[in-house]
């Protein structure tokens, strides 16, 4: 059953923090039977961020239910594309699929995609003014052949500002078990994309994190192939077309989506390539380093 709870402008303007918490608690029993709750936020003396934080705490931590919020002001005067993005978020949160890679494009790959798990790993560091001192590491792993559904594993880092994930073996183990729960077996291939690592930390990742991933794989008792790729978005390399492309809606010098550069200008000590994975007006090419295969 899917329903929505709406906090109206009149209700929100009259609620104090204590009253809002009481109203929220009164809704908890109702929330237990829901799959998704959508909340309409009006302006309030507490501020929209405070209300948002309270709502997410109630839904994520107290009840364990998916939530999606939007501002009341946008119901009448909404920015272009606002509700398109809103529906994409809702669809994804309730298990829908917003986009897939054309299977014909993937046919030439030398491994079975239906037996492959894609993993993403990153660490989030709090800003200097934050009340939270711990950095948070997260890993997500796909469990369907289209790579549109995934499970997550999250840990607090031992040291503030630490980038190397010391508990990565436990996190990968959780993702592998989730994959097995949905597919009745472990994957044959695991491809890990590691974000947020500078070139000076490559050796640390290779010596500390990759052995932890291998340790998690060994607990399955299976021979699973592993590839680890570091992605970087913050670099100063730019690519442009020599001649203007006039085939689109407007002329551009942007390189086409799917452009790969892996020779001549790349780092010679690593397996490196630049990838323009999708269209972008600013042409943000990802720099990828293959650390382990």
N, C-alpha and C positions, 0 to 999 in steps of 0.2 A: 504494500500500500504506500502510495506517495502523496503526501500532502504538504502544505506550506503553512508556516506560522508567520503572521505579518504584524510587526510592531508599527502601528500607524503614527503619523506625525503628532496627533493629539496625545496619544499615549506616551510617546517618547518625550515630548516637551514637558510632561507633568511628572515624570519619574525621576526620583533621586537614585543614586547608586544602589542603596539598600533596597529600594522598591524594585529596581530593575532585577536585582539578584533574586528577590522573592518571586517575581513574575517568571523569571527563567526557571527557577526550581519547580514551580507549579507545573511547568510544561514538560518536565523530565519524564514523567510517567507516560505522557502522550508520545514523546519522542522515541520511547523504547520500541514502538511498533512501526516506526517509519523507516524508510530506506533513504530518503533525502528530505532535508528541510531547507526551504528558501526563506531568507529574511530580508525584509524591506526596511532600510534604515533612513530615518529622517534626521535632521539636525538636532543635536542635544547638547546640553551644557557640559556634559562630560567629554564631548568630542567624539567624532566618528571612530577614531582609532581605538579609544578606550572601550567603546561598545563592541567594536569588532573583536578585540582581544578577549573580552568576557564571553562573547558568543562562541568563539572558537574553543575556548577553554571548556565551556559547558558541553559542546558537541563532540569535540575530539577526545577530551580526557575524562569527563564525567559520564558520558553516555556512550560514546563510540559510534557516532552517526555522522554521515556525510552532510556537509552544509555548504551553501552558496549564498553570498550576500550581495546586495546591490543597493544603490542610493535611491531614495524616494524622488529626489529632484530629477533623476534621469528617466522617470516614467513618462513625463511630459516632454521635457527638453533633453533628449538623449543625444550624445555625440554620434557621429557617423560610425557604424560598425560596432557600437557598444553591445547591442543585443545579440549580434552574430557571435561575438566573443563570449558573451554570457552563456548562450546555448551550447557553444562548443565545450565550455568548462563543465556545464551540467551533464552533457552527454558523456564526456570522458569520466566524470566522477561516478556515474551510475553504471559503468561498464560498457558504454557504447564505443564505437570506433569512428573517429573523425577523418582519418586518412590512412592509406596503406601504400606501400611501394608496389609498383607494377610487377607482378610475378615474372613476367617475361624478361624484365631487366635483370632479374636475379638468377635466371636459369644457368648462366655460364659460370657461376661460382663453384669452386672445387670442393664444396662441402654441403651437407644436407641442412638446409635452413630449418626444417621441421625438428631437427635434433640439436639446435643451437640456442644458447642463452646469451643475450647481450646484457652486459653489466655496465653501469655508470657509477663512478666513485668521485666524490668531491668533499671538501671540508669548508664549512662556513665559519668565519671568524667575526666576533662581535665588534662593532665600532668602538672607538676609544671612550665615547660618552655613554655606552650602554651599561645598564645595571647587571647584565649577565656577563660573567667572567669566562665561562667555558666556551671553547670552540666546539662545534658539532660536526661530526662526520656522518655521511650518509652514503648508502649504496642501494641502487635499485637494479633489479634483474627481471628480464622478460620471461614469460612462461607460455607464450603462444607463438605459432609459426609466423604470424604477421608482425610481431614485435610491437603490438599496441597495448598489451596488458602486462603489468609488472607488479612485483611486490617490493617492499622497501625494508631496510634495516638501518637503524639510527643508533649512534653512540655519542656520549660526551667524551671529548678528548681528555687525556690525563693532564696535559699541560695547556695553559692558555696560549693561543697562537700557534700551537703545534700543527704542522701540515701532514706529517707522516701518520697514517692510520694504524695504530698499534693493535687494534682489535679487529683487523680486517678478516682474519681467519674465521672468527665467530660470525661475522656479518655475511661472508660468502657462504658459509655453511647453512645459514638460515635461508638464503636465496636458493641454494641448491635443493634444499628440502621442500621449499615452496614449489619449485619447478617439478619435483617428483610427485608432489601431491596432486598437481593438475594433469601431469602427463604419464603417471604410473611408472616413470623411470627417470634416471638422471640424464642430462644432456650429453651428447658426444663431443660438443665443442663449446667453449666459453670464450667470448671476446670481451675484454675489459677495456673501457674507455675511461682514462684517468684525467680529470680536469684539475686546474688550479696549481699545477706544478711548474716551477721554473727550471731552466736548463741546469742550473746549479744543484738541483735536487734530484736529477735523473738517477744518479748512482744510488742515492738513498732509497728511491722507489724500487730500483732493481734489486738491491741487497736486502731490503727490509720488507717491503710490501709484497713483492712477487713470491717470496718463499712462504708467506702467510697464506696467499691464495692457493699455492700448491699444497700446503698443509691441509686446507679445507677440502680440496679435491681428493686427497688421499683417504679422507674419512669415508668417502663414498664406496671405496673398494673397486672403483672402475678406472679405466684408462681414458681420461678426458683431455682433449687437446686444448691448449691455452694460448691465447694471444693477448698481449697487453699493449695498448696504444695510448700515448699521452697526447692530449689535444690542447692547443694554445690559440686563443683568439686575439690576444694583445701582442701584436707584432707590427713592424713597420714596412712590411713587404706589400707592394701594390701591383696589380696587373691590370692593363687596359688593352683594348683592341687597337690595332694600328689604324684601322678604318672604321668609321662610325657604322653601327648596326641600325638600319632603318626598318627592320622587319616587325618591330613591336609597335606599341601604341605611341611611343615617342623615341626619337633617335637617342642612342646611348653608346658609350664606349666601354660599358661593363662587359666583362667576359661572360660567356654563357654558363648557366647552371650545370654542374657536373664537371667543370674544368678541373683537371688534375695536372700539377706541375711537380715532377719528381726527378728532374735531371738538371745539370749545369749549375744552378744557383743554390742548390740545397746543401745542407750540412753533410760533409763527406764521412763523418764518424758514426752517423746513425742512419737507419732506414727512415727517410723523411719524405713527406710529400705535402704540398699545398692542395687544399680542396675548396672549391667554391660550391658548397653543397646545395644551395638554393638561391633563388633570385633575391637580391637586396639592392635597394637604390644606392647604398653606400659601399656595396661589394665587400662584405666581411669574409675574407678567406680564412679557413681554419688551417693551422699548421699542425701536422700530426707526426709524432715520432713513434716508431715501432720499437718498444723496449725489449719485448720478449716474444718469442714464437717457438 
